[in-house]
Amino acid sequence: MIIVISVGPAGEATLSIDQPDDCGAFHLEARGVDRHAVGALLARVGAGSLAGDNAFIEPATVERLAAGSVGADWEARFAGMLAYAEEKGWIDASGAVQAHVEWT
């Protein structure tokens, strides 16, 4: 799964998801947007927060973005991904999932 923040048609930052059915990988790609735009968008839409080179993404945001474009077993695989992330310490106190940010 790739959470994407990019520049929309009107020049605003937009939030989307690429490869939503891939529960084996998780990161955020900031495409043509700066750190301020990423942090502001995540906060404005309640999707998470930015902390250094990482974002913390709310699982409900991932579920909303993936809805309608994933297989029937996705919920179970996503739950497994979250369990693995928790084992590794990649879930913060609020339940958001750590995602490395790739700046492109």
Protein Blocks (a to p, Z undefined) as FASTA:
>chain_A
ZZdddddfkopacdddehkllmkbccdddehiafklmmmmmmmnonaccehjbccddfkl
mmmmmgopacfklmmmmmmmmmmmmmnopacfkopacdddddZZ
